[in-house]
Amino acid sequence: MAETNQSQTGGMFDNKSGAQPAPAQQPQQNVPVVQKDVVDSVLAKITKFEETGELKLPANYSAANALKSAWLILQETKDRSDRPALVVCTKESIANALLDMVVQGLSPMKKQCYFIVYGNKLTLQRSYLGTLAIAKRVGGVLTAVANCVYEGDEFIFSVDPQTGLKKIVKHEQTLETLDANKVKGAYAILVTDDGRVIVEIMNISQIKQAWMQGATKGGSPAHKNFGDEMAKKTVIGRACKLLIGMSDDSALFDEPDDTEVDTTAGQRAAQIEGAANKKHLGDIEDANFEEVKSAAPAQQPSSAPSPTQQENAADDKPPY
């Protein structure tokens, strides 16, 4: 705050007694200040669940490191009204979003998941990279390759009438046909450590329909400028989810990702409640919350994700 010169007349303050004017008070916000020990509380409960056999974490995964990185990211996460997530979200939703991340063995620092605010709830959304990581972990994926089919390509595939499995018979293309604005479809091929070859094929209509389930409805800069790369991302994500669904612990990973997700908070909450081996933490008793009284009325939280969150969830950078 700028200093006032008391020897001047006609100023904002006329202090004839010589006493220093009282400093102007800054308006205070009515916000709960979430202490970092909420992360410690979650980690303590996760450790307890492991010791009692109620929860089994993925191998070679550090829950402590993931929680610490998540906390750093959450401090920068905001809702649609540009308010901090740690301010508007309930402590229970924060705790359960963190638990959801740990159970799936995801790392926010590796862009395998994102935290998104819906109203006063914090939710976890798995990214394309997270889906691929889980497929490699639980499905034994060795290689995952996707290609686009462009106008002018010669593309032939077959379907085994006995197994229903698809097989790429022929795909020939030239440099002239490689046009991101002329994508007819895409396919993904996954090869697993037990010799299985899984093929997923989608035409452009199916791909765009999948994009419509996302937060940006296929309108992000990545979808507009790198449509072919986003098509690859979509089809390889679907192939991975097929493999994840065949695993014994598929219920752990039955989550939407950023290539195919419904953004309604109700459906998201239902998935969290219904997924197997997902322990609801309930009240986090060890977390300290302080409240500062406000002179100004608090705004109602928005039920839609912020534009920044939508861009993150859409993973605008091409995956290759």
N, C-alpha and C positions, 0 to 999 in steps of 0.2 A: 504494500500500500504506500502510495506517495506521501511524503512528509508535508505538513502545512507550515507556512511561515507565519508565526503569531504576530510579527511586527507589522504585517500587512493588514490594511483595513478593507472592509467590503468583501472579505473572503467568505468561505463557507462556514467557518467557525469564528466567532468573535469572543475570544477568551481573555477578558479583562482581568481576571483574577490571577492569571499566570499559570493556572493549573493545566496539566497536560490533558488534552481531550481524550475521551475514552475511545479505544480502537473500535472500528466498525466490526461487528460480528458477522462472520460468514454464515449464510443459511446452511442449515444442517439437513441432511437427507435421512429419511426414515428407512434405513436399510439394515438388515442383519449382517454382521461381519462374521463370515465363516472362517474359523481358525483352521490352520493346516492339520491339526490333530485329527480331523475327520478321516484323512488318509491313513494315519496311524491306526485309527479305530477299525477301518476296513481291513487293513493288513492283519491286525490282531485277530479279527474274526475269521479271516481266510485261513490263517495258521491253525486256528482252533478247529475249523471244519476239516482241514487236512489230517490233523492228529486223530480226530474221531472217525475218519473214513467217510465223511459225508461229502467230501469234495476232492476230486483228483485233477490236478493241474497238468497241462502239457509238459512233456519233458523238455529240458533245456530252455525253460522259460522262467525269468525272474519277475515275480509279482511285485517285489519291492521296487525294482527299476521302472517297471511299467507304471506303477502308481505315482512315482515321483515325477516322471515325465508327463503323465496325465495332469497332475496338479499344476505344473507350469503352464500347460496349454489351457487349462480351465481358467486360469487367472486372466487370460486374454480373450476368452470366449464371451460373446455378447449376444443378446437377443435382438429381435427386429427393431426394438426401440433404442438400441445401442446401450443397453444396461448390462452390467456384468452378470454372467450366468450364476456366479457364486452369491449374487445378491437376490435374484428373483426366484431361484430354484429352491425347492424344499431339500432339507438335508437327507431325507430318505431317498429321493430320486437321485441325488448326487451319489450317495453310497451305492445304490443298486446299479447305476450306470457304470461305476467303477468296477463293481463285482462282475457285471456282464462282460466287461473288457477282459478281466483276468481269467474268467472261466473259459472264454474262447481263445485265450492265449494270444491276444492282439497287442500290438505296440502302436500307440499314437504317434510316436516319433518317426516311425517308418511309414506313416500315412496309411496304416492298415485299418484305421477307424477314425471316426469324428464324433465330437460331442455337439448335439444340437438342442436348443431350447424350444420347447413347445409349452406356451403358457408359463406355468411355474414348475414344470417338470423338465429335468435334464434326461435326455435319451442318448443312447449310443447307436451310431450307424456304422456298419461295417463297410469298408471300401472294397473296390475291385481287388486291390492288392491283398487285402485281408482274406477275401474269399479264396484267392489263389494260394495263399500261405496255408490256409486250413486244408485245402485239397491236397497239397503236398504232404502235410503232416498226417492226416487221417486216411487219405486215399492212396498214398504211395506214388504220387505223380512224379515222374522223372522229367518229362518234357511237356510243355504246353505251347502249342503253336496255333496261330489263327491267321487266316488269309481272307481277303475280300474277293468277291466275284464282280467284275465290272462289265458294263455293256461292251459287247464285242468279244468277250472271253468265250472259250469253248470249255464248258463245264458239264461233266456227267457224273452222277453218283447212283448208287444202287442201294436197295434195302433187302437184307436177307429175309426171305419170307418165313423162315423157321425161328429166327432169333429176334427179328425186327431191328437188328443193328444196321447202321448205315456205313457205307464204304465209298470213298472217293475213287472213282474209276479213272477220270481224266480231268485235268485242269491245265489249259494252256492259255497264256496271255502274252501280250506284247507291250512294249513301252508306251505305245500310243493309246492303249486302252486304260492305262493307269490314271484315272480321273476321279478325284474325291467326290465330284458332283454327279457321277454316273455309277454309283454302287448299286448292284442288283441284289446282293446278298453277301453272306460271310459264313465261314465254317471254321471250326476249331477241332484240333486233334490232340488228345491227351494220351500219353503212353505211360503206363504204370510199371512199378518195379516187378510185378508178377506177370508181365507180358500182355496185359490187356491194352487194347486200342479203342478209345472211345471217341466217336465222331459226333459232333453237333452241327447242324446246318440250319440257318435262318435266312429267310428272304427279307428284303428291305422293309416290307410292310410289318413283319413280325418285329424287326429291330426297332422301327419307329414306335410301334405300340409299346414296346418295353421302355423306350425313352419317355413316353408319356406318363409312366408311373413315377418318374423321378421328380425332384423338386423343381427343376427348371423346364420340365416338359420338352426336353430336347432342344431348348433354346439357348443353351449356354454358348459362350464363344468357342469352346472345344467342339461342340456338336456342329456348329456352323462352319468352322475353319478346318477341322480335322475329322470330318464325318466318317471317312474310311477307317481311321484309327479307333474312333469311338465304336464303330460297328464291330471291329475285331474284339474290342474290350467287352462288348455286350455278349457276343456269342461265346467267348472263352469263359466269361463269368457264369453263363448258364451251364456250360459243360462241367465246370468245376462243381457247381451246386448239385448237379446230377450225381456226381461221384461222392460228394459229401453225404447226400441223402442215402447212399448205399452203405455207409459206414455204420458201425454199431452205435456210435455216440452221435448219430445225426441230429438228435433232438437238441444237443448242445449248440449246434451251429445252424439251426433252422431260422435264420435271420435274413431279412432283405439286405441288399447291398446298394451301392450308389449307382448301379446300372439298372436296377429294377426294384423300386421301393415306393410304397404308398406312404405319404407323409402325414396321414392322420394320426393324431396322438392316441386315439382309442385302440386302433389295431396294433400299434406298437406296444402299448401297455399290455394288451392281451397276449402278445407273443412272449413278453418277459414273464408274465405270470404263468403261462402254460408250458414253457420249455422245461424239459426234464433236467434234473441236476442243477437247477438254478435256485440257490438258497436266498430267500428274501431276508434282508438284514434287519428290517424293521427299524426301530428307533436306534440311532447311534448315540448311545448314552455318553460316550466319552467326548463327543464333539462339543466345543464351547461356542455358544452363539450369544452375541451381545447386540443390543438394540439401542439405536440412537434416535431419540424423539425428533420429530420433524415439525416444522412450522408450515410446510407446504404439503398438500395432499399428494399421496403417491399415485402414479399412473397405473392403470390396469395393465397387466402383462399381455403381450400380443400372443395369439395362438399360432402364428405363422413363423417359420424360421426366417432369420435375417438374410438379406441378400448376400452378405459375406459367408454365412453358413451354407447357403445354397451353392455358391461357387465352390466352396471346399468340398461339399458333399458330391458335387458333380465331377470332382477331380478333373478340372479343366485341362491339365497338362496331358498330352498324349502319352499312353503307357509305354511307348517304345522310344 
